[in-house]
Amino acid sequence: MKLPARHFYSVFFIAFTLSLFPDFSSAPLRSAQAETPAQRNVKPNHKRPATVIQKIRHSNSAENTRVVIDLSETASYAVTRDASSQTLLVKLEKSVLGKSLKQRPDFAASGDLLKNIVVTQRGGNTVYISLRYKQLGAHKHMTLENPDRLVIDLFPPPPLKSPPAAFAIDTIVIDPGHGGKDPGARSRGGLKEKNLVLDISRRLKKLIETRLKKKVIMTRNRDVFISLKRRTEIANENNADLFISVHVNSAASRKLKGIEVYLLGRASDKRALAVAKRENAETHKSVVDFEKMILNDLEREFTRNASLELAHFTNDALKKNLIAKYPTNALGVKRAPFYVLNHTDMPAILAEISFISNRKEEKRLRSPKYRQQAAESLFKGIKSYIRSQQGS
């Protein structure tokens, strides 16, 4: 079929025009007014304004002191406690001081718990609020809305128990670690921790009974399994005045050697945490969770301080009487979350006598003479602590 001439020329003209402007057919529709480069790069501004610390106030009651920090809006914050400077430090991010706090950044506080409050602006968007306290037990903090504010409650420490009188240290519990189905650490030569510590503990019991005339209770006096919880219960049920748990150490590295004394607390280092994990192996409680739990037990203040004293007396005796004769590393006094030391109502320590994993110290542990000397050293530490409490 032939197109009429006028149609042919129309089609030809359209095709020719499109060939000259190849993007014309696919170009999107645009507004009549072209965008400038600056307009194309504009991004919406969603930057949050800094929180204004408007006011700080406090009030006292019979139970606690409450500090209220009034905010213009919610803020990211952290509260840390520095016992050495007796300061509770509040850090607020992306915050600035209000006019009244700029004019008066330091003011005294009333009541028995709080000394004063100091406010500091660091840089352009960080505020530090120092709550300097006279005495402090626990504290807690929370945020409230309508209006926004940060509330910090300070609580007084619990009353301290009176130190035991000299004549009160009459009953001592000795706890030979492990036993029965729980052998504890083992040496390559077949030595088992449970047998070694039972022997040392029996020797220690005899020394205390004959020389100090004190009552001694063993958590186990034979090769039998006693749970960690039950060991603590035995001490509390018998109103013991001291609790001594006897162990031998072990490590993956055969080079590690030495003697160390532990008390309950936050782990002094990674190895202390590893030692606690090994000694707590029978429990299902995570050692990290357990560590957090004991740190919140504010009623342990007296036993914690007395345990520290007992640990140092024992450590000194081990250095003077055991390490002096059998040279090794004095690893010192450390803290770790040992389950067996938790909830004791008396000063409590755990002594790690030598490394069963070290070839030289394994050989020493095989010797009855060495085990007797270890018992003598523990005895002298206990004796020195008792004398210190008698003031003589």
PyMOL commands that set and color helices and strands:
alter all, ss='L'
color gray80, all
select helices_A, chain A and resi 5-20+37-40+99-103+166-168+193-212+228-237+270-279+287-295+298-323+339-341+359-365+368-390
alter helices_A, ss='H'
color red, helices_A
select strands_A, chain A and resi 51-60+65-71+77-82+87-93+95-97+106-108+114-122+126-133+139-144+149-154+171-176+215-218+242-249+259-264+330-336+348-355
alter strands_A, ss='S'
color yellow, strands_A
deselect
rebuild
show_as cartoon
